[in-house]
Amino acid sequence: MKKSAIVVSLVLLLVVLGILFFSFTGEKKVNGAGGGEAESSGFPAPGFEDEMIVNTNAGEGNEQVIEIRDDGFFPKTLEVGQGDEVTWINKMSGGKKSWPASAVHPTHMDYPGSDINKCFNGESEGIFDSCGGLSSGESWSFTFNEKGNWNYHDHLNSDLRGVIVVN
């Protein structure tokens, strides 16, 4: 009986170690040279929805693109450099609008200086908030000057969320 308990414990330990190994050695997608962009009809494989796109060109003045799709933002997490511009493009079907903005819904105050109230009183310049819905094919851009991990969401579809990591 004692021998079987040791065998079961060893098997469980090997499974846990295997999971940890594959979790920390997984390959990251690279955005930029080398064709790291997904095909326009493709979505991340199941289990890879949170895959981080590493921007090899991170640094002041680079532009990155996030697609707003029916099932969320792609990429969901994007790493950029301080001073980089990120552009959100609405690719939702059926004429759905999208309103990218800083978390937390509904106040939009996660990113420094951002606040949904600034959208309506003429202070919208320089806040992480599109301040209105983007129609299909429309885009909106924001330059990230503050380092940190910045959560965001779609104000019109608040269950859609993403993260911008600014180094």
N, C-alpha and C positions, 0 to 999 in steps of 0.2 A: 504494500500500500504506500509506503513511504517513497519507494522508487518511482511509482507512477506520478506522485505529486511533484517530484523533482523534474521528471520529464515534461509534465504539463507546464511547470514554471519556466523551464528552459525554452520551450516552444513559444510561450507568450512573450518572453523576453526577446527572442529573435524576431518575432512579428513587430514588436514595438520598435526595436532598433532598425528594422527594415523600413518602416514608415518614416522614422526620423531621418534616415539616410536619404531617402528619395525626396523628402520635403525640403531638405537643405541643399541638395545638389541639383535640383531641377533647373533646366535651361530657361533663361529669360529671353523674351522677344526683344529685338532691337528695332527701334523706329529710325529709319534713315537708310543709309547705304546698306545694300544686302537684301532689299526687298522685304523688310519686316512688316509691311502693311498687310492687313487681311484683305482678301478678295471682297468686292463690294457686296456679294450675296452671302458671304460666310460670316458665321458668328463663332466666338470661342468654343472650343470643344467642351462638353460637359465636364465640370470640375475645374475649369480654368477661367471662369468668369472674372475672377479677381486678379488675373495675371497682370503684373506691372509691366508697362512698356518703359524701357530705359532709353532715354534720349541721349545718344552718343554725341550730339551736337549742342548739349546744354551750355548755355552761356548767354550773356546779354544780347538781346535783339533777335534771337531765333524764334521762329513761329512753329507751333505744333497744332495739330487738328484733332478734334474729338467729334465723332459722329454721334448724333442723337438718334437712336433707333427705337423702334416700338418696344423692345425689351430692355432698353437702358442705354447708358453711355458706353462708347467704345473708342478707346480703351476706358475701362472703369477707373483705373488708377494710372496717372501719368507723372513721370518724374521730369522736371524741367530745371533750368538754371535761373537764378535771380535775374530779372530783367527780360525773361522770355515771354513771348506773347502766345496765348492759347486761343484758338478759334473753334467755336462750337458751330456745327452745321446741322440743321434739322433735316433728317432723312426719314422721318416718321411717315407712315402710310396714311391714306385716308384724309389728308388735309389737317391732321392733328398739329396743334401748335405746341411749342416747347419754350419754357422760360428758365434758362440756366441762371442760377444765383448761388451765392454763398449760403452755407448752412447757417443757422438752423431754421427749418421751416416753422413759422411763416415770417420770422423777423429778419433773416438774412444778415446776421451780425457776426458770424464767425470770423470772416476776414477783416482785419483792422480797417476801420473807417466805413465799413459797409453797413447799410441799414435800409430796409425796404422803404421807409418813410422818405429817404432822400430821393427816391424815384419820382415822388409826386410834389416836391417843393423846389425843383430846379438845382439840386445838389448831386445829380446822378453822375457827374464827371468823376472818373477814377474809382468808382465802387465796383465790387465784384457782384454785378447784378445787371442782367440785360434789360431790366425794368419794363418788360413786356414780352408777349409771346412772339416767337419767331415762326413764321409760316414755313411750309415745306420748301426746302431749297435756300432759305435765308440763313444768314450766319451772324454771329456776334463775337467780338474779340475782347480779350482782357490781358493786360500786361501785369505779371506777378513780380512785384518789387520787394515783397516781404518773404523772408525765408520761413519755412515751416510746412506742416501738413495741413492743407486746407480742404475741408469737406465742402461739398456742394450738392445741390439737388435741382430737380426740375420743379419749379413752383406750381406749375399746372398739373403735374403728375408726380406728386411728392414722394412716391415710393421709388422713383428713379434717383439714384445717388451715385456720387463718384468722389475721388480724392485727387488733388493736385499736390505733389510733393515738390517743394521748391528748395533747392540746395544752394 
